[in-house]
């Protein structure tokens, strides 16, 4: 599954436990421009760095998984929780940055390549 739209907000990375961290962001889904949807997505662990090279206002495509959990409290009450977890973010700006980096790498530096 995926969500496509404009990146509205990026929150700081939160270290939940010593071994678990997450970061959340908001994407504005404009499938119906008259009534835009604001969807909170989270990335976890090593995926928190996916947000480092994109900017507020960028048009992005986020590949997601929908997760659901069941939790029972001490009194035996059962609650259910859902989350939307992103695992890949595609952005035109990311592609431009990668292309620019490749262009810089391919420029003639005056040195012979070792191959």
C-alpha positions in Angstrom: 0.0 0.0 0.0 1.0 3.6 -0.4 0.0 7.1 0.5 0.9 10.0 -1.9 0.8 13.7 -1.0 2.6 16.7 0.5 4.8 16.4 3.5 3.3 18.7 6.1 5.2 18.1 9.3 8.1 16.0 10.6 8.5 15.3 14.3 11.7 14.5 16.2 12.9 11.0 16.7 11.7 9.5 20.0 13.8 6.8 21.8 11.0 4.7 23.3 13.4 2.1 24.9 17.1 1.5 24.7 16.6 -0.6 21.6 13.5 1.0 20.0 13.0 4.4 18.4 10.4 5.9 16.1 9.7 9.1 14.2 6.3 10.4 13.0 5.3 12.7 10.2 2.2 14.1 8.6 1.3 13.7 4.9 -1.5 15.6 3.3 -3.4 13.2 1.0 -5.1 15.2 -1.8 -7.1 12.5 -3.5 -10.1 14.7 -2.9 -8.6 18.3 -2.9 -11.8 19.7 -1.5 -11.4 17.6 1.7 -7.7 16.8 2.2 -6.8 14.1 4.6 -4.0 14.6 7.1 -2.4 11.2 7.8 0.1 10.5 10.6 2.7 7.9 9.6 5.5 6.5 11.7 8.8 5.0 10.8 10.7 2.9 13.2 14.3 1.8 14.0 16.7 2.3 11.1 13.9 3.8 8.9 13.8 7.0 11.0 16.6 8.3 8.7 14.3 8.1 5.7 13.1 11.6 6.7 16.5 13.2 6.9 16.8 14.2 3.2 13.2 15.4 2.5 11.7 18.8 3.4 8.3 20.1 4.5 6.3 20.8 1.3 7.9 18.0 -0.7 5.6 15.8 -2.7 6.2 12.2 -1.5 5.0 8.7 -2.0 5.2 6.6 1.2 5.0 2.8 1.0 3.3 1.6 4.2 2.1 -1.4 6.2 -1.0 -1.1 8.5 -0.3 -2.7 11.8 -2.8 -3.7 14.5 -2.2 -4.8 18.1 -4.2 -6.1 20.9 -3.5 -5.1 24.5 -5.1 -6.3 27.8 -4.8 -4.1 30.9 -4.5 -5.4 34.5 -8.3 -5.4 34.9 -8.7 -7.6 31.9 -10.0 -4.8 29.6 -9.0 -5.4 26.0 -8.0 -2.5 23.7 -6.9 -2.5 20.1 -4.4 -0.1 18.5 -3.6 0.6 14.9 -0.6 2.2 13.3 0.5 3.1 9.9 4.2 2.3 9.4 6.2 3.6 6.5 9.1 1.5 5.2 10.1 3.5 2.0 9.7 7.1 1.0 10.0 8.2 -2.6 10.4 11.9 -3.5 11.4 13.8 -6.6 13.8 15.8 -4.4 15.5 12.6 -3.2 16.0 11.5 -6.8 17.3 15.0 -7.7 19.8 14.9 -4.8 20.9 11.4 -5.8 21.4 12.5 -9.4 23.3 15.6 -8.3 25.6 13.5 -6.1 26.2 11.1 -9.1 26.9 14.1 -11.3 29.5 15.4 -8.8 31.1 12.0 -8.6 31.3 11.7 -12.4 33.0 15.1 -12.9 36.5 14.9 -14.2 38.8 15.5 -11.1 41.9 15.2 -13.1 42.7 11.8 -11.6 42.7 8.6 -13.5 40.2 6.0 -12.2 41.7 2.8 -10.9 39.7 0.6 -13.3 
